[in-house]
Amino acid sequence: MRALVVTAVAAEADSVTTGLTPHPDAFGPGPRTLPGGYLINRRDLPGIAFDVLVGGVGPAAAAAAAATALALADYSLVVSAGIGGGFAPAAPLGSLVVADAIVAADLGAETPDGFLDVTQLGFGHTVHLPPAELAARAAEATGALLAPVLTVSTVTGTAERAAELAARHPMAGAEAMEGFGVAEAAAAHGLPVLEVRAVSNAVGPRDRAAWRIGDALAALTDGFRVLGPVLANWGERHEHDHR
């Protein structure tokens, strides 16, 4: 089985790659550069190979990067991974969230009566659903919250926006900027998708002094240390469905 893991920035990719390196002195091949200048690193574990891609920030960049990689190799699973904001109190700083739904939370139109998403406007869809069994197993293995993860193009920075998102998506666990873009690329290739987020800050008023990026990156590494066997086991039983 071969899985593509898409991150936004190099620090996230390094954390994922470290988690997928079985021993501190075990070095994999160096990074390759894909068309478009995207950097990708490979790590091999028993039963599964991971390509970890630095795709850029935001849903459009993530979709373009993922689509580029998916056009160049055969994969069985796509994972969007990185840090993000957590909805308190369900997702505290340093915790993990595994998506049971990947939701484009600000794709739509503002109206005098409130926000309408593109589904309500009749122009498309706003939700991708990871395989339920895979998401549940990933959350259980990592101790993560299993909840919707929102994709936004503008990170929340006020209490008002946080309250608005929470009202529209009361079960949401986290927000980030890439998941829906990665999921769109995966869907175009008929592949299942998973999203894993480590919480670096609370969704709400922007307060950089309260961010815990280092703790979130460490949690991402710890999460991928245990995710490898989970994904390999799932792939053994389901890979034939996506050939």
TAQUI-V534652 format. One record per helix or strand of 3 or more residues. SS is the DSSP state (helix for helix, strand for strand). FROM is the first residue (numbers start at 0). TO is the last residue. If there is no record, write none. Layout:
ss=SS from=FROM to=TO
ss=SS from=FROM to=TO
//
This chain:
ss=strand from=1 to=6
ss=helix from=9 to=18
ss=strand from=38 to=44
ss=strand from=47 to=53
ss=helix from=58 to=71
ss=strand from=76 to=85
ss=strand from=95 to=103
ss=strand from=107 to=110
ss=strand from=113 to=116
ss=helix from=117 to=120
ss=helix from=131 to=141
ss=strand from=144 to=150
ss=helix from=158 to=167
ss=strand from=173 to=175
ss=helix from=178 to=187
ss=strand from=191 to=201
ss=helix from=207 to=209
ss=helix from=212 to=241
//
